[in-house]
Amino acid sequence: MQFQTLSKRDYFFSQPHQPFFTLGIFNAIVFMALFVPIYHGVFGYEPKLFHAFSMIFLVFTNFFFGFLYTTFPRFSGTAPIEPRRYLMVFLFMALASISFLVSPLFYPALYAAMVLVAIAFAMTLRTFYEIYKRCTLPKRDQYWIIVALGIGAMSDLFFLFYSIPCGCDKHIVYEVARNFGIYLYLIFLAFVVAFRMVPFFSHVMSWQKNEKLHILFFALMLLHSFIDTSFPKVLFVVDLAAALLIAREIKAINFPKTSEPLLWVLHLALYWLALALFLSSAVEFFESFFGWYSFALPLHLLVLGFLTTILIGFGTRVTLGHSGNMLRVDKAGVLIFYFTQIVVLGRIIFSFAASFGKVTPAFDISATLWILLFVAWIGKYGGVLMFGKRL
């Protein structure tokens, strides 16, 4: 495709990742900025609901859709997905974002946002399942991608049920919605994609993937989701087992040493998956047996250390590669990769500071670092992403 002959509007919608990534970045900045006053009680809005739903479904899901609408048919050896299909899903996700944005002022808009996200999931699952049925290539990864997306849709519906007022205690509903949305949807889906793409990008030819890797990791994430509230004292054992499983597989891959930023940032993300699970296990042990409250640090180690690092790495690579630019990152791009790790460190510092009663300013600093990360990325690569600017 000769992108230079397209208008800016036509170029923006010409590939799936462009509108979805742009919406995801916008939401990452806006909803974190809005979460700060909500967390401090400025709005009469439940902070945990606002934060969990916005991050899972309006930030990370947009990045997933942008990536998968491009790569899922490539995984399957089928023709690209027609623009009308992914643009309709994008429309629903954009309307969901707008609805959620006004929900602090008009709470029923929250229900509309959740229903719109459910429709987007349903359309995506239908499209991907049609491709899956036509696929004649090995399709284990495609199967697990569909499973993860299906669980993401279930999580959205659990959030919808939780958000509807009633006279009953729905704490367990929220916990299931959050754990399914993070561990069985976000983390598991990123795990499936990462273990397919990162070795491929690294030209690892000798690695033979553990045939039971997907089912074992899925089972451990499922177990984590259910025992988180029912048997918390054994939760650290589950995450330790998951950490050892991932560490063993990374060792088997034996990534080559590289100074190429677009490779080492992806390697770093996979190392973070094992490390975050190991650290989570340690934190959960101290929470269960010593009464320390970490302010959801295990969850954030995975979401920031693994998921955000892989997101920034993949997002940069896809943006450069699909715009006709060279797959090369300059010093400013490398600084963004390093800054991603500062965001993780900021969240760790917040958990320790908050555990000693120093929520402010540690929370505000942590949130600001997140916002600055995406502001820096869009400042560097926004023109490339949206309009195909040549660097």
C-alpha positions as CSV (number, residue, x, y, z in Angstrom):
1,M,0.0,0.0,0.0
2,Q,1.3,3.4,-1.0
3,F,0.6,5.3,2.3
4,Q,2.0,8.5,1.0
5,T,-0.9,8.9,-1.5
6,L,-3.5,8.7,1.3
7,S,-4.9,11.7,3.2
8,K,-4.1,11.9,6.9
9,R,-7.6,10.8,7.8
10,D,-7.5,7.8,5.4
11,Y,-4.0,6.9,6.6
12,F,-5.1,7.0,10.2
13,F,-7.8,4.4,9.6
14,S,-5.9,2.3,7.0
15,Q,-4.4,-0.2,9.5
16,P,-6.0,-1.5,12.7
17,H,-3.2,-0.6,15.1
18,Q,-3.4,3.1,14.3
19,P,-6.8,4.1,15.7
20,F,-6.8,1.5,18.5
21,F,-3.3,2.5,19.7
22,T,-4.1,6.2,19.6
23,L,-7.3,5.6,21.6
24,G,-5.4,3.5,24.1
25,I,-2.8,6.1,24.6
26,F,-5.4,8.9,25.0
27,N,-7.2,6.8,27.6
28,A,-4.0,5.9,29.4
29,I,-3.4,9.6,30.0
30,V,-6.9,10.9,30.6
31,F,-8.2,8.1,32.8
32,M,-5.1,8.1,35.0
33,A,-5.3,11.9,35.3
34,L,-8.9,11.5,36.3
35,F,-8.2,8.7,38.7
36,V,-6.0,10.9,40.9
37,P,-8.9,13.2,42.1
38,I,-11.2,10.2,42.3
39,Y,-8.7,8.4,44.5
40,H,-8.5,11.5,46.7
41,G,-12.3,11.6,47.1
42,V,-13.1,14.5,44.8
43,F,-15.9,12.6,43.1
44,G,-18.3,10.2,44.7
45,Y,-17.0,7.4,42.6
46,E,-15.6,4.0,43.8
47,P,-11.9,4.4,43.0
48,K,-11.1,0.7,42.6
49,L,-14.0,0.2,40.1
50,F,-12.9,3.3,38.0
51,H,-9.3,2.3,38.0
52,A,-9.7,-1.4,37.2
53,F,-12.3,-1.0,34.5
54,S,-10.6,1.9,32.7
55,M,-7.2,0.2,32.7
56,I,-8.3,-3.3,31.7
57,F,-10.9,-2.4,29.1
58,L,-10.3,1.1,27.8
59,V,-6.5,1.2,27.9
60,F,-5.0,-2.3,27.5
61,T,-7.9,-3.8,25.5
62,N,-7.5,-1.1,22.8
63,F,-3.8,-2.0,22.5
64,F,-4.7,-5.7,22.2
65,F,-7.4,-5.1,19.6
66,G,-5.0,-2.9,17.6
67,F,-2.3,-5.6,17.6
68,L,-4.5,-8.6,17.2
69,Y,-6.6,-7.3,14.3
70,T,-3.3,-7.0,12.5
71,T,-1.6,-10.2,13.6
72,F,-4.4,-12.8,14.2
73,P,-5.0,-13.3,10.5
74,R,-1.3,-13.5,9.9
75,F,-0.9,-16.2,12.6
76,S,-3.7,-18.1,10.7
77,G,-2.4,-17.6,7.2
78,T,-5.7,-15.8,6.1
79,A,-6.4,-12.6,4.3
80,P,-6.3,-9.3,6.4
81,I,-9.5,-8.4,8.2
82,E,-11.7,-5.9,6.3
83,P,-11.5,-2.3,7.6
84,R,-15.2,-2.1,8.1
85,R,-15.0,-4.8,10.7
86,Y,-12.2,-3.4,12.9
87,L,-13.5,0.2,12.4
88,M,-16.9,-0.8,13.8
89,V,-15.2,-2.3,16.8
90,F,-13.2,0.9,17.1
91,L,-16.4,2.9,17.0
92,F,-17.9,1.0,19.9
93,M,-14.6,1.3,21.9
94,A,-14.5,5.0,21.3
95,L,-18.1,5.4,22.4
96,A,-17.4,3.3,25.5
97,S,-14.5,5.6,26.3
98,I,-16.6,8.7,26.0
99,S,-19.4,7.1,28.1
100,F,-16.9,6.1,30.8
101,L,-15.4,9.6,30.7
102,V,-18.7,11.2,31.7
103,S,-19.6,8.6,34.2
104,P,-18.2,10.4,37.3
105,L,-20.8,13.1,36.5
106,F,-23.5,10.9,35.2
107,Y,-23.2,7.4,36.8
108,P,-25.6,5.5,34.4
109,A,-23.1,6.3,31.6
110,L,-20.9,3.6,33.2
111,Y,-23.5,0.9,32.3
112,A,-23.5,2.2,28.7
113,A,-19.7,1.9,28.6
114,M,-19.7,-1.6,29.8
115,V,-22.4,-2.7,27.4
116,L,-20.5,-1.1,24.5
117,V,-17.3,-2.9,25.5
118,A,-19.3,-6.2,25.6
119,I,-20.5,-5.6,22.0
120,A,-16.9,-4.9,20.9
121,F,-15.7,-8.1,22.4
122,A,-18.6,-10.1,20.8
123,M,-17.8,-8.7,17.4
124,T,-14.1,-9.4,17.8
125,L,-14.7,-13.0,19.0
126,R,-17.0,-13.6,16.1
127,T,-14.4,-12.3,13.6
128,F,-11.5,-14.3,15.2
129,Y,-13.5,-17.5,15.5
130,E,-14.4,-17.3,11.8
131,I,-10.7,-17.0,11.0
132,Y,-9.9,-19.8,13.4
133,K,-12.3,-22.2,11.6
134,R,-10.8,-21.4,8.2
135,C,-7.2,-21.7,9.4
136,T,-5.3,-24.6,8.1
137,L,-2.0,-23.8,10.0
138,P,-1.2,-24.9,13.5
139,K,-3.6,-22.9,15.7
140,R,-2.9,-23.6,19.3
141,D,-1.9,-19.9,19.9
142,Q,-5.1,-18.7,18.1
143,Y,-7.2,-21.0,20.3
144,W,-5.8,-19.6,23.5
145,I,-6.1,-16.0,22.2
146,I,-9.8,-16.6,21.7
147,V,-10.1,-18.2,25.1
148,A,-8.4,-15.2,26.7
149,L,-10.7,-12.7,24.8
150,G,-13.7,-14.7,25.9
151,I,-12.7,-14.4,29.5
152,G,-12.1,-10.7,29.0
153,A,-15.7,-10.5,27.8
154,M,-16.9,-12.4,30.9
155,S,-14.9,-10.1,33.2
156,D,-16.6,-7.1,31.6
157,L,-20.0,-8.6,32.3
158,F,-19.0,-9.3,35.9
159,F,-18.0,-5.6,36.3
160,L,-21.4,-4.7,34.9
161,F,-23.2,-6.9,37.4
162,Y,-21.0,-5.5,40.2
163,S,-21.7,-1.9,39.3
164,I,-25.5,-2.2,39.4
165,P,-26.7,-1.1,42.9
166,C,-28.4,-3.7,45.1
167,G,-28.8,-4.4,48.8
168,C,-26.4,-7.4,48.7
169,D,-22.7,-7.8,49.3
170,K,-21.0,-8.1,45.9
171,H,-17.4,-7.9,47.0
172,I,-16.7,-11.4,45.6
173,V,-18.1,-10.4,42.2
174,Y,-15.7,-7.5,42.0
175,E,-12.8,-9.8,43.0
176,V,-13.7,-12.3,40.3
177,A,-14.2,-9.5,37.7
178,R,-10.8,-8.0,38.5
179,N,-8.9,-11.3,38.8
180,F,-10.4,-12.7,35.6
181,G,-9.8,-9.4,33.8
182,I,-6.1,-9.1,34.9
183,Y,-4.7,-12.6,35.3
184,L,-6.8,-14.7,32.9
185,Y,-7.3,-12.0,30.3
186,L,-4.6,-9.3,30.2
187,I,-1.6,-11.3,31.6
188,F,-2.5,-14.6,29.9
189,L,-3.2,-13.1,26.5
190,A,0.0,-11.1,26.6
191,F,1.9,-14.2,27.7
192,V,0.5,-16.2,24.7
193,V,1.4,-13.4,22.2
194,A,4.8,-12.7,23.8
195,F,6.0,-16.4,23.8
196,R,5.0,-16.6,20.1
197,M,6.5,-13.3,18.9
198,V,9.5,-12.5,21.0
199,P,11.5,-15.7,20.1
200,F,10.5,-15.1,16.5
201,F,11.8,-11.6,16.5
202,S,15.0,-12.8,18.2
203,H,15.5,-15.5,15.5
204,V,15.6,-18.3,18.1
205,M,15.4,-21.4,16.0
206,S,16.4,-24.2,18.4
207,W,13.8,-23.7,21.1
208,Q,11.0,-26.3,21.3
209,K,8.1,-24.8,23.3
210,N,6.8,-26.9,26.1
211,E,3.6,-28.5,24.7
212,K,1.9,-28.0,28.1
213,L,3.1,-24.5,28.7
214,H,-0.2,-22.7,27.8
215,I,-2.4,-25.1,29.8
216,L,-0.2,-25.1,32.8
217,F,0.1,-21.3,32.9
218,F,-3.6,-20.9,32.3
219,A,-4.4,-23.4,35.2
220,L,-2.1,-21.5,37.5
221,M,-3.7,-18.1,36.6
222,L,-7.2,-19.7,37.1
223,L,-6.2,-21.1,40.4
224,H,-4.8,-17.7,41.4
225,S,-8.1,-16.0,40.5
226,F,-10.2,-18.2,42.7
227,I,-8.0,-18.7,45.8
228,D,-7.1,-15.0,46.0
229,T,-10.0,-14.3,48.4
230,S,-10.9,-17.9,49.5
231,F,-7.5,-19.3,50.5
232,P,-5.0,-16.3,50.5
233,K,-2.4,-18.1,52.6
234,V,-1.6,-20.5,49.8
235,L,-1.6,-17.9,47.1
236,F,2.1,-17.4,47.3
237,V,2.7,-21.0,46.4
238,V,0.6,-20.6,43.1
239,D,2.6,-17.6,42.0
240,L,5.9,-19.2,42.9
241,A,5.0,-22.2,40.8
242,A,4.1,-19.9,37.9
243,A,7.3,-18.0,38.3
244,L,9.4,-21.2,38.1
245,L,7.4,-22.4,35.1
246,I,8.1,-19.2,33.2
247,A,11.7,-19.0,34.3
248,R,12.3,-22.5,33.1
249,E,10.9,-21.8,29.7
250,I,12.9,-18.6,29.3
251,K,16.0,-20.5,30.2
252,A,15.1,-23.1,27.5
253,I,14.7,-20.3,24.9
254,N,18.2,-19.0,25.7
255,F,17.8,-15.5,24.2
256,P,20.9,-14.3,22.5
257,K,22.6,-11.2,23.9
258,T,21.7,-8.1,22.0
259,S,22.2,-4.4,22.1
260,E,19.3,-3.7,19.8
261,P,16.7,-1.8,21.9
262,L,13.7,-3.2,20.1
263,L,14.8,-6.7,21.1
264,W,16.2,-6.2,24.6
265,V,13.1,-4.4,25.7
266,L,11.0,-7.4,24.7
267,H,13.4,-9.8,26.4
268,L,13.2,-7.6,29.5
269,A,9.4,-7.9,29.4
270,L,9.6,-11.7,29.5
271,Y,12.1,-11.6,32.3
272,W,9.7,-9.3,34.1
273,L,7.0,-11.9,33.8
274,A,9.0,-14.4,35.8
275,L,10.4,-11.8,38.2
276,A,7.0,-10.2,38.9
277,L,5.5,-13.6,39.7
278,F,8.4,-14.4,42.0
279,L,8.2,-11.0,43.8
280,S,4.4,-11.3,44.0
281,S,4.9,-14.6,45.7
282,A,7.2,-13.0,48.3
283,V,4.8,-10.1,48.9
284,E,1.8,-12.4,49.2
285,F,3.7,-14.5,51.8
286,F,4.4,-11.4,53.9
287,E,0.8,-10.2,53.5
288,S,-0.7,-13.5,54.6
289,F,1.6,-14.3,57.5
290,F,2.8,-10.9,58.7
291,G,-0.3,-8.8,58.0
292,W,1.5,-6.4,55.7
293,Y,-0.8,-4.6,53.2
294,S,1.0,-3.9,49.9
295,F,-1.8,-1.9,48.1
296,A,-2.1,-4.5,45.4
297,L,1.6,-4.5,44.6
298,P,1.7,-8.1,43.2
299,L,-0.9,-7.1,40.6
300,H,0.9,-4.0,39.6
301,L,4.3,-5.7,39.3
302,L,2.7,-7.8,36.5
303,V,0.7,-5.1,34.9
304,L,3.5,-2.5,34.9
305,G,6.6,-4.7,34.9
306,F,5.5,-7.3,32.3
307,L,2.5,-5.9,30.5
308,T,3.4,-2.3,30.1
309,T,7.0,-3.1,29.1
310,I,5.8,-5.5,26.4
311,L,3.2,-3.0,25.3
312,I,5.7,-0.2,24.9
313,G,8.1,-2.6,23.1
314,F,5.5,-4.1,20.7
315,G,3.8,-0.8,20.2
316,T,7.0,0.9,19.1
317,R,8.0,-2.0,16.9
318,V,4.6,-2.2,15.2
319,T,4.4,1.6,14.8
320,L,7.8,1.8,13.1
321,G,7.5,-1.3,11.0
322,H,4.0,-0.6,9.7
323,S,4.8,3.0,8.7
324,G,7.7,2.1,6.4
325,N,10.3,3.4,8.9
326,M,13.4,1.4,9.8
327,L,13.1,-0.8,12.9
328,R,15.6,1.4,14.7
329,V,15.2,3.3,18.0
330,D,17.3,6.4,18.7
331,K,18.4,7.7,22.1
332,A,15.1,9.3,22.8
333,G,13.3,6.0,22.2
334,V,15.7,4.2,24.4
335,L,15.1,6.7,27.2
336,I,11.4,5.9,26.9
337,F,12.2,2.2,27.4
338,Y,14.2,3.0,30.5
339,F,11.5,5.3,31.7
340,T,9.1,2.4,31.6
341,Q,11.1,0.8,34.4
342,I,11.1,4.0,36.4
343,V,7.3,3.8,36.3
344,V,7.5,0.3,37.8
345,L,9.9,1.6,40.5
346,G,7.5,4.5,41.2
347,R,4.7,2.1,41.9
348,I,6.8,-0.1,44.1
349,I,7.9,3.0,46.1
350,F,4.2,4.0,46.5
351,S,3.3,0.6,48.0
352,F,6.0,0.8,50.6
353,A,5.3,4.5,51.4
354,A,1.6,3.9,51.6
355,S,2.1,0.9,53.9
356,F,3.7,3.4,56.4
357,G,0.8,5.8,56.0
358,K,2.5,8.1,53.4
359,V,0.0,7.8,50.6
360,T,0.7,11.4,49.5
361,P,2.8,12.4,47.6
362,A,3.9,8.9,46.6
363,F,0.6,8.1,44.9
364,D,0.5,11.3,42.9
365,I,4.1,10.8,41.8
366,S,3.4,7.2,40.7
367,A,0.4,8.3,38.7
368,T,2.3,11.2,37.2
369,L,5.1,8.9,36.0
370,W,2.5,6.8,34.2
371,I,1.1,9.8,32.5
372,L,4.5,11.1,31.5
373,L,5.4,7.8,29.9
374,F,2.6,7.9,27.5
375,V,2.9,11.6,26.9
376,A,6.6,11.0,26.0
377,W,5.7,8.1,23.7
378,I,3.0,10.0,21.8
379,G,5.3,13.0,21.6
380,K,8.0,10.8,20.0
381,Y,6.0,8.5,17.9
382,G,2.5,10.1,17.6
383,G,3.2,11.5,14.1
384,V,4.5,8.1,13.0
385,L,1.5,6.2,14.4
386,M,-1.3,8.5,13.2
387,F,0.0,9.8,9.9
388,G,3.0,7.7,8.9
389,K,5.7,10.4,9.5
390,R,9.1,9.3,8.4
391,L,11.8,9.6,11.1
